[in-house]
Amino acid sequence: MHAQSSSHTTTTTERGSFALARCSCGWAGPARRSRDRARTDAADHARNAVTEEP
């Protein structure tokens, strides 16, 4: 688990040579060769989701 808020818990998983970011809300980021970029995608999603929720 890399970032979390009340309803957004993000994780990164590996599939072969790719890393993917996923969230408990159902969001999934693109497959990345860079694990760091997948973590950044997850953190960006969690940060943006918090600011967009009512």
PDB file of N, CA, C and O in Angstrom:
ATOM      1  N   MET A   1       0.853  -1.161   0.000  1.00  0.00           N
ATOM      2  CA  MET A   1       0.000   0.000   0.000  1.00  0.00           C
ATOM      3  C   MET A   1       0.906   1.233   0.000  1.00  0.00           C
ATOM      4  O   MET A   1       1.854   1.307   0.782  1.00  0.00           O
ATOM      5  N   HIS A   2       0.615   2.202  -0.876  1.00  0.00           N
ATOM      6  CA  HIS A   2       1.490   3.352  -1.010  1.00  0.00           C
ATOM      7  C   HIS A   2       0.858   4.664  -0.598  1.00  0.00           C
ATOM      8  O   HIS A   2       1.558   5.578  -0.163  1.00  0.00           O
ATOM      9  N   ALA A   3      -0.435   4.770  -0.725  1.00  0.00           N
ATOM     10  CA  ALA A   3      -1.120   5.998  -0.333  1.00  0.00           C
ATOM     11  C   ALA A   3      -2.539   5.610   0.022  1.00  0.00           C
ATOM     12  O   ALA A   3      -3.080   4.638  -0.505  1.00  0.00           O
ATOM     13  N   GLN A   4      -3.134   6.372   0.915  1.00  0.00           N
ATOM     14  CA  GLN A   4      -4.507   6.048   1.225  1.00  0.00           C
ATOM     15  C   GLN A   4      -5.251   7.259   1.743  1.00  0.00           C
ATOM     16  O   GLN A   4      -4.657   8.174   2.314  1.00  0.00           O
ATOM     17  N   SER A   5      -6.554   7.254   1.537  1.00  0.00           N
ATOM     18  CA  SER A   5      -7.457   8.237   2.090  1.00  0.00           C
ATOM     19  C   SER A   5      -8.690   7.476   2.538  1.00  0.00           C
ATOM     20  O   SER A   5      -8.655   6.248   2.609  1.00  0.00           O
ATOM     21  N   SER A   6      -9.771   8.165   2.840  1.00  0.00           N
ATOM     22  CA  SER A   6     -10.933   7.496   3.395  1.00  0.00           C
ATOM     23  C   SER A   6     -11.481   6.399   2.487  1.00  0.00           C
ATOM     24  O   SER A   6     -11.832   5.326   2.977  1.00  0.00           O
ATOM     25  N   SER A   7     -11.565   6.635   1.187  1.00  0.00           N
ATOM     26  CA  SER A   7     -12.117   5.612   0.305  1.00  0.00           C
ATOM     27  C   SER A   7     -11.171   5.227  -0.829  1.00  0.00           C
ATOM     28  O   SER A   7     -11.566   4.492  -1.735  1.00  0.00           O
ATOM     29  N   HIS A   8      -9.950   5.702  -0.795  1.00  0.00           N
ATOM     30  CA  HIS A   8      -8.987   5.403  -1.850  1.00  0.00           C
ATOM     31  C   HIS A   8      -7.719   4.807  -1.258  1.00  0.00           C
ATOM     32  O   HIS A   8      -6.895   5.513  -0.678  1.00  0.00           O
ATOM     33  N   THR A   9      -7.578   3.512  -1.413  1.00  0.00           N
ATOM     34  CA  THR A   9      -6.378   2.815  -0.973  1.00  0.00           C
ATOM     35  C   THR A   9      -5.680   2.294  -2.216  1.00  0.00           C
ATOM     36  O   THR A   9      -6.212   1.441  -2.926  1.00  0.00           O
ATOM     37  N   THR A  10      -4.487   2.810  -2.476  1.00  0.00           N
ATOM     38  CA  THR A  10      -3.777   2.447  -3.695  1.00  0.00           C
ATOM     39  C   THR A  10      -2.687   1.418  -3.411  1.00  0.00           C
ATOM     40  O   THR A  10      -2.102   1.377  -2.329  1.00  0.00           O
ATOM     41  N   THR A  11      -2.439   0.591  -4.420  1.00  0.00           N
ATOM     42  CA  THR A  11      -1.379  -0.400  -4.362  1.00  0.00           C
ATOM     43  C   THR A  11      -0.707  -0.452  -5.728  1.00  0.00           C
ATOM     44  O   THR A  11      -1.254   0.018  -6.725  1.00  0.00           O
ATOM     45  N   THR A  12       0.474  -1.025  -5.752  1.00  0.00           N
ATOM     46  CA  THR A  12       1.122  -1.319  -7.032  1.00  0.00           C
ATOM     47  C   THR A  12       1.385  -2.815  -7.072  1.00  0.00           C
ATOM     48  O   THR A  12       1.752  -3.426  -6.069  1.00  0.00           O
ATOM     49  N   THR A  13       1.191  -3.384  -8.240  1.00  0.00           N
ATOM     50  CA  THR A  13       1.439  -4.802  -8.433  1.00  0.00           C
ATOM     51  C   THR A  13       2.322  -4.970  -9.664  1.00  0.00           C
ATOM     52  O   THR A  13       2.399  -4.083 -10.513  1.00  0.00           O
ATOM     53  N   GLU A  14       2.974  -6.099  -9.748  1.00  0.00           N
ATOM     54  CA  GLU A  14       3.835  -6.386 -10.891  1.00  0.00           C
ATOM     55  C   GLU A  14       3.222  -7.485 -11.735  1.00  0.00           C
ATOM     56  O   GLU A  14       2.690  -8.472 -11.226  1.00  0.00           O
ATOM     57  N   ARG A  15       3.312  -7.286 -13.035  1.00  0.00           N
ATOM     58  CA  ARG A  15       2.868  -8.291 -13.993  1.00  0.00           C
ATOM     59  C   ARG A  15       3.966  -8.403 -15.032  1.00  0.00           C
ATOM     60  O   ARG A  15       4.069  -7.578 -15.940  1.00  0.00           O
ATOM     61  N   GLY A  16       4.773  -9.421 -14.890  1.00  0.00           N
ATOM     62  CA  GLY A  16       5.932  -9.560 -15.776  1.00  0.00           C
ATOM     63  C   GLY A  16       6.910  -8.434 -15.515  1.00  0.00           C
ATOM     64  O   GLY A  16       7.298  -8.199 -14.371  1.00  0.00           O
ATOM     65  N   SER A  17       7.310  -7.735 -16.565  1.00  0.00           N
ATOM     66  CA  SER A  17       8.255  -6.628 -16.391  1.00  0.00           C
ATOM     67  C   SER A  17       7.543  -5.286 -16.236  1.00  0.00           C
ATOM     68  O   SER A  17       8.173  -4.234 -16.342  1.00  0.00           O
ATOM     69  N   PHE A  18       6.234  -5.317 -15.985  1.00  0.00           N
ATOM     70  CA  PHE A  18       5.460  -4.089 -15.840  1.00  0.00           C
ATOM     71  C   PHE A  18       4.919  -3.946 -14.432  1.00  0.00           C
ATOM     72  O   PHE A  18       4.672  -4.936 -13.743  1.00  0.00           O
ATOM     73  N   ALA A  19       4.740  -2.709 -14.013  1.00  0.00           N
ATOM     74  CA  ALA A  19       4.124  -2.393 -12.727  1.00  0.00           C
ATOM     75  C   ALA A  19       2.821  -1.650 -13.008  1.00  0.00           C
ATOM     76  O   ALA A  19       2.753  -0.822 -13.916  1.00  0.00           O
ATOM     77  N   LEU A  20       1.794  -1.951 -12.225  1.00  0.00           N
ATOM     78  CA  LEU A  20       0.498  -1.312 -12.388  1.00  0.00           C
ATOM     79  C   LEU A  20       0.039  -0.737 -11.057  1.00  0.00           C
ATOM     80  O   LEU A  20       0.218  -1.351 -10.006  1.00  0.00           O
ATOM     81  N   ALA A  21      -0.545   0.431 -11.116  1.00  0.00           N
ATOM     82  CA  ALA A  21      -1.134   1.042  -9.926  1.00  0.00           C
ATOM     83  C   ALA A  21      -2.626   0.764  -9.951  1.00  0.00           C
ATOM     84  O   ALA A  21      -3.266   0.853 -10.999  1.00  0.00           O
ATOM     85  N   ARG A  22      -3.174   0.431  -8.803  1.00  0.00           N
ATOM     86  CA  ARG A  22      -4.610   0.169  -8.674  1.00  0.00           C
ATOM     87  C   ARG A  22      -5.133   0.835  -7.412  1.00  0.00           C
ATOM     88  O   ARG A  22      -4.379   1.116  -6.480  1.00  0.00           O
ATOM     89  N   CYS A  23      -6.448   1.083  -7.397  1.00  0.00           N
ATOM     90  CA  CYS A  23      -7.079   1.727  -6.250  1.00  0.00           C
ATOM     91  C   CYS A  23      -8.312   0.940  -5.834  1.00  0.00           C
ATOM     92  O   CYS A  23      -8.926   0.253  -6.650  1.00  0.00           O
ATOM     93  N   SER A  24      -8.667   1.044  -4.572  1.00  0.00           N
ATOM     94  CA  SER A  24      -9.844   0.353  -4.060  1.00  0.00           C
ATOM     95  C   SER A  24     -11.141   0.875  -4.679  1.00  0.00           C
ATOM     96  O   SER A  24     -12.167   0.200  -4.596  1.00  0.00           O
ATOM     97  N   CYS A  25     -11.122   2.063  -5.301  1.00  0.00           N
ATOM     98  CA  CYS A  25     -12.314   2.614  -5.948  1.00  0.00           C
ATOM     99  C   CYS A  25     -12.553   2.017  -7.326  1.00  0.00           C
ATOM    100  O   CYS A  25     -13.590   2.277  -7.937  1.00  0.00           O
ATOM    101  N   GLY A  26     -11.599   1.209  -7.833  1.00  0.00           N
ATOM    102  CA  GLY A  26     -11.738   0.587  -9.139  1.00  0.00           C
ATOM    103  C   GLY A  26     -10.820   1.183 -10.198  1.00  0.00           C
ATOM    104  O   GLY A  26     -10.695   0.627 -11.289  1.00  0.00           O
ATOM    105  N   TRP A  27     -10.185   2.288  -9.899  1.00  0.00           N
ATOM    106  CA  TRP A  27      -9.267   2.925 -10.842  1.00  0.00           C
ATOM    107  C   TRP A  27      -8.033   2.050 -11.038  1.00  0.00           C
ATOM    108  O   TRP A  27      -7.564   1.408 -10.099  1.00  0.00           O
ATOM    109  N   ALA A  28      -7.512   2.030 -12.261  1.00  0.00           N
ATOM    110  CA  ALA A  28      -6.259   1.332 -12.558  1.00  0.00           C
ATOM    111  C   ALA A  28      -5.456   2.204 -13.505  1.00  0.00           C
ATOM    112  O   ALA A  28      -5.975   2.705 -14.503  1.00  0.00           O
ATOM    113  N   GLY A  29      -4.201   2.374 -13.183  1.00  0.00           N
ATOM    114  CA  GLY A  29      -3.315   3.158 -14.029  1.00  0.00           C
ATOM    115  C   GLY A  29      -2.754   2.328 -15.161  1.00  0.00           C
ATOM    116  O   GLY A  29      -2.954   1.114 -15.206  1.00  0.00           O
ATOM    117  N   PRO A  30      -2.055   2.972 -16.076  1.00  0.00           N
ATOM    118  CA  PRO A  30      -1.445   2.239 -17.190  1.00  0.00           C
ATOM    119  C   PRO A  30      -0.282   1.379 -16.717  1.00  0.00           C
ATOM    120  O   PRO A  30       0.323   1.654 -15.681  1.00  0.00           O
ATOM    121  N   ALA A  31       0.023   0.355 -17.470  1.00  0.00           N
ATOM    122  CA  ALA A  31       1.184  -0.483 -17.171  1.00  0.00           C
ATOM    123  C   ALA A  31       2.444   0.327 -17.434  1.00  0.00           C
ATOM    124  O   ALA A  31       2.572   0.986 -18.466  1.00  0.00           O
ATOM    125  N   ARG A  32       3.362   0.269 -16.494  1.00  0.00           N
ATOM    126  CA  ARG A  32       4.608   1.037 -16.604  1.00  0.00           C
ATOM    127  C   ARG A  32       5.794   0.105 -16.445  1.00  0.00           C
ATOM    128  O   ARG A  32       5.738  -0.848 -15.667  1.00  0.00           O
ATOM    129  N   ARG A  33       6.854   0.368 -17.168  1.00  0.00           N
ATOM    130  CA  ARG A  33       8.101  -0.372 -16.944  1.00  0.00           C
ATOM    131  C   ARG A  33       8.797   0.158 -15.694  1.00  0.00           C
ATOM    132  O   ARG A  33       9.556  -0.562 -15.045  1.00  0.00           O
ATOM    133  N   SER A  34       8.538   1.405 -15.366  1.00  0.00           N
ATOM    134  CA  SER A  34       9.138   2.029 -14.191  1.00  0.00           C
ATOM    135  C   SER A  34       8.231   1.834 -12.976  1.00  0.00           C
ATOM    136  O   SER A  34       7.106   2.335 -12.947  1.00  0.00           O
ATOM    137  N   ARG A  35       8.723   1.109 -11.981  1.00  0.00           N
ATOM    138  CA  ARG A  35       7.945   0.926 -10.753  1.00  0.00           C
ATOM    139  C   ARG A  35       7.721   2.267 -10.055  1.00  0.00           C
ATOM    140  O   ARG A  35       6.661   2.512  -9.479  1.00  0.00           O
ATOM    141  N   ASP A  36       8.734   3.128 -10.115  1.00  0.00           N
ATOM    142  CA  ASP A  36       8.603   4.442  -9.490  1.00  0.00           C
ATOM    143  C   ASP A  36       7.478   5.241 -10.149  1.00  0.00           C
ATOM    144  O   ASP A  36       6.728   5.933  -9.460  1.00  0.00           O
ATOM    145  N   ARG A  37       7.354   5.155 -11.460  1.00  0.00           N
ATOM    146  CA  ARG A  37       6.291   5.885 -12.167  1.00  0.00           C
ATOM    147  C   ARG A  37       4.925   5.319 -11.798  1.00  0.00           C
ATOM    148  O   ARG A  37       3.966   6.080 -11.667  1.00  0.00           O
ATOM    149  N   ALA A  38       4.812   4.013 -11.630  1.00  0.00           N
ATOM    150  CA  ALA A  38       3.542   3.411 -11.206  1.00  0.00           C
ATOM    151  C   ALA A  38       3.172   3.903  -9.810  1.00  0.00           C
ATOM    152  O   ALA A  38       2.001   4.175  -9.543  1.00  0.00           O
ATOM    153  N   ARG A  39       4.155   4.021  -8.915  1.00  0.00           N
ATOM    154  CA  ARG A  39       3.886   4.558  -7.570  1.00  0.00           C
ATOM    155  C   ARG A  39       3.453   6.015  -7.642  1.00  0.00           C
ATOM    156  O   ARG A  39       2.574   6.447  -6.896  1.00  0.00           O
ATOM    157  N   THR A  40       4.075   6.771  -8.544  1.00  0.00           N
ATOM    158  CA  THR A  40       3.693   8.173  -8.724  1.00  0.00           C
ATOM    159  C   THR A  40       2.264   8.269  -9.259  1.00  0.00           C
ATOM    160  O   THR A  40       1.494   9.119  -8.812  1.00  0.00           O
ATOM    161  N   ASP A  41       1.903   7.405 -10.211  1.00  0.00           N
ATOM    162  CA  ASP A  41       0.526   7.376 -10.721  1.00  0.00           C
ATOM    163  C   ASP A  41      -0.458   7.140  -9.579  1.00  0.00           C
ATOM    164  O   ASP A  41      -1.489   7.808  -9.496  1.00  0.00           O
ATOM    165  N   ALA A  42      -0.141   6.188  -8.697  1.00  0.00           N
ATOM    166  CA  ALA A  42      -1.016   5.872  -7.569  1.00  0.00           C
ATOM    167  C   ALA A  42      -1.136   7.056  -6.620  1.00  0.00           C
ATOM    168  O   ALA A  42      -2.236   7.387  -6.178  1.00  0.00           O
ATOM    169  N   ALA A  43      -0.023   7.689  -6.307  1.00  0.00           N
ATOM    170  CA  ALA A  43      -0.043   8.839  -5.400  1.00  0.00           C
ATOM    171  C   ALA A  43      -0.820  10.000  -6.016  1.00  0.00           C
ATOM    172  O   ALA A  43      -1.587  10.667  -5.322  1.00  0.00           O
ATOM    173  N   ASP A  44      -0.630  10.245  -7.305  1.00  0.00           N
ATOM    174  CA  ASP A  44      -1.368  11.314  -7.990  1.00  0.00           C
ATOM    175  C   ASP A  44      -2.862  11.036  -7.960  1.00  0.00           C
ATOM    176  O   ASP A  44      -3.654  11.944  -7.707  1.00  0.00           O
ATOM    177  N   HIS A  45      -3.256   9.800  -8.212  1.00  0.00           N
ATOM    178  CA  HIS A  45      -4.674   9.443  -8.188  1.00  0.00           C
ATOM    179  C   HIS A  45      -5.263   9.682  -6.800  1.00  0.00           C
ATOM    180  O   HIS A  45      -6.320  10.299  -6.669  1.00  0.00           O
ATOM    181  N   ALA A  46      -4.585   9.198  -5.773  1.00  0.00           N
ATOM    182  CA  ALA A  46      -5.097   9.353  -4.411  1.00  0.00           C
ATOM    183  C   ALA A  46      -5.205  10.831  -4.039  1.00  0.00           C
ATOM    184  O   ALA A  46      -6.188  11.247  -3.426  1.00  0.00           O
ATOM    185  N   ARG A  47      -4.211  11.611  -4.404  1.00  0.00           N
ATOM    186  CA  ARG A  47      -4.218  13.048  -4.095  1.00  0.00           C
ATOM    187  C   ARG A  47      -5.361  13.745  -4.842  1.00  0.00           C
ATOM    188  O   ARG A  47      -6.085  14.545  -4.251  1.00  0.00           O
ATOM    189  N   ASN A  48      -5.526  13.450  -6.122  1.00  0.00           N
ATOM    190  CA  ASN A  48      -6.583  14.077  -6.917  1.00  0.00           C
ATOM    191  C   ASN A  48      -7.973  13.623  -6.501  1.00  0.00           C
ATOM    192  O   ASN A  48      -8.915  14.414  -6.523  1.00  0.00           O
ATOM    193  N   ALA A  49      -8.109  12.369  -6.126  1.00  0.00           N
ATOM    194  CA  ALA A  49      -9.404  11.841  -5.701  1.00  0.00           C
ATOM    195  C   ALA A  49      -9.885  12.526  -4.439  1.00  0.00           C
ATOM    196  O   ALA A  49     -11.080  12.782  -4.290  1.00  0.00           O
ATOM    197  N   VAL A  50      -8.973  12.826  -3.530  1.00  0.00           N
ATOM    198  CA  VAL A  50      -9.341  13.489  -2.276  1.00  0.00           C
ATOM    199  C   VAL A  50      -9.824  14.905  -2.560  1.00  0.00           C
ATOM    200  O   VAL A  50     -10.796  15.353  -1.951  1.00  0.00           O
ATOM    201  N   THR A  51      -9.176  15.614  -3.464  1.00  0.00           N
ATOM    202  CA  THR A  51      -9.557  16.995  -3.749  1.00  0.00           C
ATOM    203  C   THR A  51     -10.813  17.082  -4.582  1.00  0.00           C
ATOM    204  O   THR A  51     -11.471  18.123  -4.579  1.00  0.00           O
ATOM    205  N   GLU A  52     -11.181  16.010  -5.309  1.00  0.00           N
ATOM    206  CA  GLU A  52     -12.371  16.022  -6.149  1.00  0.00           C
ATOM    207  C   GLU A  52     -13.618  15.540  -5.448  1.00  0.00           C
ATOM    208  O   GLU A  52     -14.724  15.791  -5.926  1.00  0.00           O
ATOM    209  N   GLU A  53     -13.476  14.848  -4.319  1.00  0.00           N
ATOM    210  CA  GLU A  53     -14.659  14.343  -3.607  1.00  0.00           C
ATOM    211  C   GLU A  53     -15.369  15.489  -2.907  1.00  0.00           C
ATOM    212  O   GLU A  53     -14.728  16.430  -2.440  1.00  0.00           O
ATOM    213  N   PRO A  54     -16.722  15.410  -2.833  1.00  0.00           N
ATOM    214  CA  PRO A  54     -17.491  16.476  -2.169  1.00  0.00           C
ATOM    215  C   PRO A  54     -17.238  16.547  -0.682  1.00  0.00           C
ATOM    216  O   PRO A  54     -17.814  17.392   0.003  1.00  0.00           O
TER     217      PRO A  54
END
